[in-house]
Amino acid sequence: MRLVWLNVFIVSCMASSLPLVARMDVDAQQLQSPRYRIESESLSLQQDLEQGSANYDISSSFGPQSQKQFESRGYVAVSRVKTDSSDRSYLRLQLSNSQLVFDKADIVDESIQKTSVKLTGISATPFIVAVRQAEQFKNSFGATVMSTNCDDKSSPCTPTLAREWKTGFGFGYRVDRSTVGEFSSKYAFRPLYQGYSSGKSAMIFRGDVNKDGQKLDLEFKLRPQPQTQTGIYQSTIIITATTDF
Amino acid sequence: MRPSKSARALTLCLLIVIFCRVQAPVEAQRLDLAVAPPNIELLIKPGVRMRVPFTITNRSDEISLIPLIKTFAILGDGKSVEYGSAEGLPIKASFYDEKSELIKSITIKNGEVKKIFVDLNVPSSISERDYSLAFIVETQPELLDKQYSARIKTQIASSILVTITKSGKTQAKGTIDVFKVARNIVDSFDSVPITLHVINQGKNVVYAGGAITVRGSLGEKVIYPLESHNILSHSGRLMVTKLSKDEFSIVLKGFFIGRYSVSAAVTLADDTVQLSRSTKFFAFPFKIISVAILGSLIGLILLRNKR
């Protein structure tokens, strides 16, 4: 019985002492021992300065000689990507397959085609890989195969949001090892943005890439709607790899 | 009648040739391209024309490439990119080969390295601000006559950030728009996610760095340096540390007790502008206390029942 009461007493003491411990920080500022004086000075720096503005010289970001060069030539240039020992920097892209033939696509059977993208850079360079479709699958009469909405009509997938797609019709894709998107399930798919000369692309990777490279496996799925006209349907998919700013 | 040896050899040769011909388009589908430099920042006076060289290396079969200049922007959701038409842009771009001849496309053989020069013509009347561009080379794979087929055009792009300024001075103007702890009261054993988001309100790109400092009520202090990143004009960026995870700048882990003050010190453009903000959180061992109280109660009940 004594042990139980002792336990209750210890817990009560702990609970009641916590606010005191929490307040020690404030008391410490007033004690001004060497340790807490530092804290007090730091606190004076903590006067929140949420906004700030200044004009600055280019030499701080482009190097000490840049102002002279700028005055004489009218421009200066710098690449911020680190270079290797041979003083070369690059972005290298390897694509395993640039032609996708969905030869089994019909109402019953979906057709899946795969390709992989490998990116290589130097010294952990930040890169972006994005994908879009120039236009929907179209035949010579203008009939199209629509993009997928995935299975749940009340919560459809979008070009930036993957959802489960097992039974519905249309065209969509998924990515393994993506850093952007929700492709954790092997049934998680997204439709593609559409537009050729300009337009939005959905990111499928945003992160650092080094000499060892980063590989992304893309899986494109096509299941045409039952009323789709016969004919030759073609489409163009655009994969863009660029350095992140 | 059995075919002669020479006829058999001829048939074999024919089969090999046919097999190679069939294999050829499959080989052509592979692509291996590199562009250098992968990014470039330019500071240009209005009314100046400058030439930027890019090197393209082809390690796949002979390929035809189209050079393009597009505007480049990462959209607000952080999940989309927009490559816009450069037609309405005041900066005009044209492409030249190594012989200084104007080009609209370029053919590169396997193992070949070629240079493309991009001429940027900046008009005198252009407004002083930043322009985010992308120099793109685009592949042109064929469309196939199959029932359902898609070609993949690959665009490999080098980002170009152009700052237009007459004087060579640029503007650093920013604000910390979000600095918060996910929960201000946490259990001692919980992880503590912190978000720090900075907005560049100026007309030029800025490089942001700094640190997040955590001070405990018992005097302990830990400094977490922020990774230096640029923030484009009129855009925001989540500042990250080595302990970043998902949408959080830092996720603190360990045993916490008492009051903790957390401060963010952000520097823009090599300390030209200093921003700071602070917040706090409280940590108590709720779980231990709950278990201890529950244990005591159960003990009491058991002892009473025993009597």
Interface residues (C-beta under 8 A of the other chain):
Chain A: M1 L3 V4 N7 V8 I10 V11 M14 A15 L18 V21 A22 R23 M24 D25 A28 R35 Y36 E39 S42 L45 Q46 Q47 D48 L49 E50 Q51 G52 S53 A54 N55 Y56 D57 I58 S60 S61 F62 S66 Q67 F70 E71 R73 G74 Y75 V76 A77 V78 S79 R80 V81 R88 S89 Y90 L91 R92 L93 Q94 L95 S96 N97 S98 Q99 L100 V101 F102 D103 A105 S111 Q113 T115 T120 G121 T125 F127 I128 A130 A134 F137 V145 P159 T160 V180 G181 Y193 S197 S198 G199 K200 S201 A202 M203 F220 L222 P224 G231 I232 Y233 Q234 S235 T236 I237 I238 I239 T240 A241 T242 T243 D244 F245
Chain B: P25 Q29 R30 L31 D32 L33 A34 V35 A36 P37 P38 N39 I40 E41 L42 L43 I44 K45 G47 V48 M50 V52 T55 T57 K70 F72 I74 L75 D77 G78 K79 S80 V81 E82 Y83 G84 S85 S132 A134 I136 T139 P141 E142 L143 L144 D145 K146 Q147 Y148 S149 A150 R151 I152 K153 T154 Q155 I156 A157 S158 S159 L161 T165 G168 K169 T170 Q171 A172 K173 G174 T175 I176 Q201 G202 V205 Y207 T213 R215 G216 S217 L218 G219 K221 N230 L232 I257 G258 R259 S261 S263 A265 L268 A269 D270 T272 V273 Q274 L275 S276 R277 S278 F282 F284 P285 I289 A292 I293 G295 S296 G299 L300 L303
